[in-house]
Amino acid sequence: MADKKEAIARFIQQEFPQTRVVVEAVGDRSARVSQEVDESDLRPGGTVSGPTLMAIADVALYIALLGEIGIVPLAVTTSLTINFLRKPEARKRVIGECQLMKIGKTLAVGEVSLYSEGLEEPVAHVVGTYSIPPARLT
């Protein structure tokens, strides 16, 4: 499992250098990621912005999927729906816990719960679908 996690983390760093998401765990149709929150992630009023939360969830889904099908760069998001549940803590890490619900031949569906570090209740719930290319490149 550690080798898979490290390989995916290296791939993400190499192909998506703009992301600040850290891969914490991968396996069993799941992934756990985190991201430090800084001033650039905040919106007026001192809450974590929606685009920041959506990006963390999208990366969590992608990582969970790569953990199951291998590193397939052309797997892409086809749908992402987010429900904002409560105000995230400013300047606290956001933690994303993803569970894949279905992995088919061409589509995968998963859900992500997003948390502010230290809070038990999720700040957002996300459901997403990924398209899996016909020829899985590994």
C-alpha positions as CSV (number, residue, x, y, z in Angstrom):
1,M,0.0,0.0,0.0
2,A,2.8,2.4,0.9
3,D,4.4,1.9,-2.6
4,K,1.0,2.7,-4.3
5,K,0.5,5.8,-2.2
6,E,4.1,7.0,-2.9
7,A,3.7,6.4,-6.6
8,I,0.4,8.3,-6.8
9,A,1.8,11.1,-4.7
10,R,4.8,11.4,-7.0
11,F,2.5,11.4,-10.1
12,I,0.3,14.1,-8.6
13,Q,3.3,16.3,-7.7
14,Q,4.8,15.9,-11.1
15,E,1.7,16.3,-13.2
16,F,-0.2,18.8,-11.0
17,P,2.5,21.0,-9.5
18,Q,-0.1,23.7,-8.7
19,T,-1.9,21.5,-6.2
20,R,-1.1,21.7,-2.5
21,V,-3.1,18.6,-1.7
22,V,-1.1,16.0,0.3
23,V,-1.8,12.3,-0.2
24,E,-2.1,10.7,3.2
25,A,-3.6,7.3,2.4
26,V,-4.7,5.2,-0.6
27,G,-6.4,1.8,-0.6
28,D,-9.6,-0.2,-0.3
29,R,-11.4,2.0,-2.8
30,S,-10.6,5.0,-0.7
31,A,-8.2,7.9,-0.2
32,R,-7.5,10.4,2.5
33,V,-5.9,13.8,1.5
34,S,-5.3,17.1,3.3
35,Q,-4.4,20.6,2.4
36,E,-3.1,23.5,4.5
37,V,-5.3,26.5,4.3
38,D,-3.7,29.9,3.8
39,E,-4.8,33.4,2.9
40,S,-5.2,32.6,-0.8
41,D,-7.9,30.0,0.1
42,L,-10.1,32.3,2.1
43,R,-13.1,34.3,0.9
44,P,-14.4,37.5,2.5
45,G,-15.7,36.7,6.0
46,G,-12.7,34.4,6.7
47,T,-14.1,31.1,5.5
48,V,-12.5,28.6,3.1
49,S,-13.7,29.2,-0.5
50,G,-15.9,26.8,-2.4
51,P,-13.4,26.4,-5.2
52,T,-10.7,25.4,-2.7
53,L,-13.0,22.8,-1.2
54,M,-14.1,21.5,-4.6
55,A,-10.5,21.1,-5.7
56,I,-9.6,19.1,-2.6
57,A,-12.5,16.8,-3.2
58,D,-11.8,16.4,-6.8
59,V,-8.2,15.4,-6.1
60,A,-9.3,13.0,-3.4
61,L,-11.6,11.3,-5.9
62,Y,-8.9,11.1,-8.5
63,I,-6.4,9.6,-6.1
64,A,-8.9,7.0,-4.8
65,L,-9.6,6.0,-8.4
66,L,-5.9,5.8,-9.4
67,G,-5.5,3.6,-6.4
68,E,-7.9,1.1,-7.9
69,I,-7.2,1.3,-11.7
70,G,-3.5,2.3,-11.7
71,I,-2.1,5.6,-12.8
72,V,-4.3,6.5,-15.7
73,P,-3.7,10.2,-16.5
74,L,-6.7,10.5,-18.8
75,A,-9.3,9.6,-16.2
76,V,-11.3,12.9,-15.9
77,T,-14.0,14.4,-13.8
78,T,-17.4,14.3,-15.5
79,S,-19.5,15.5,-12.6
80,L,-18.9,17.0,-9.2
81,T,-21.7,18.1,-6.8
82,I,-21.0,19.7,-3.4
83,N,-23.2,20.4,-0.4
84,F,-21.7,22.9,1.9
85,L,-22.7,21.9,5.4
86,R,-21.0,24.3,7.8
87,K,-18.4,27.0,7.9
88,P,-14.8,25.6,7.6
89,E,-12.3,26.9,10.1
90,A,-10.0,29.5,8.6
91,R,-6.4,28.5,8.5
92,K,-7.0,24.9,9.6
93,R,-6.1,22.0,7.4
94,V,-9.0,20.7,5.2
95,I,-9.1,16.9,5.3
96,G,-10.8,14.9,2.5
97,E,-11.9,11.3,3.0
98,C,-13.1,9.6,-0.2
99,Q,-14.9,6.4,-0.6
100,L,-15.5,5.0,-4.1
101,M,-19.1,3.7,-4.4
102,K,-18.9,2.1,-7.9
103,I,-16.1,1.4,-10.4
104,G,-17.5,0.3,-13.7
105,K,-15.8,-0.1,-17.1
106,T,-16.1,3.5,-18.2
107,L,-17.4,5.4,-15.1
108,A,-16.5,5.5,-11.4
109,V,-18.6,7.2,-8.7
110,G,-17.4,8.3,-5.3
111,E,-18.2,10.5,-2.4
112,V,-15.9,12.7,-0.3
113,S,-16.5,14.1,3.2
114,L,-14.5,17.2,3.9
115,Y,-13.5,18.2,7.4
116,S,-11.8,21.1,9.1
117,E,-9.0,19.7,11.2
118,G,-10.2,19.2,14.7
119,L,-13.9,19.2,13.9
120,E,-15.8,15.9,14.0
121,E,-18.7,17.0,11.7
122,P,-18.0,17.4,8.0
123,V,-18.0,20.9,6.5
124,A,-19.0,19.6,3.0
125,H,-20.2,16.5,1.3
126,V,-19.2,15.8,-2.3
127,V,-20.3,13.3,-4.9
128,G,-18.4,12.9,-8.1
129,T,-18.2,10.8,-11.3
130,Y,-15.0,10.1,-13.2
131,S,-14.8,8.9,-16.8
132,I,-12.3,6.1,-17.2
133,P,-10.7,5.9,-20.7
134,P,-11.2,2.7,-22.7
135,A,-7.5,1.9,-22.9
136,R,-6.2,2.1,-19.3
137,L,-2.7,3.4,-19.6
138,T,-0.6,2.1,-16.6
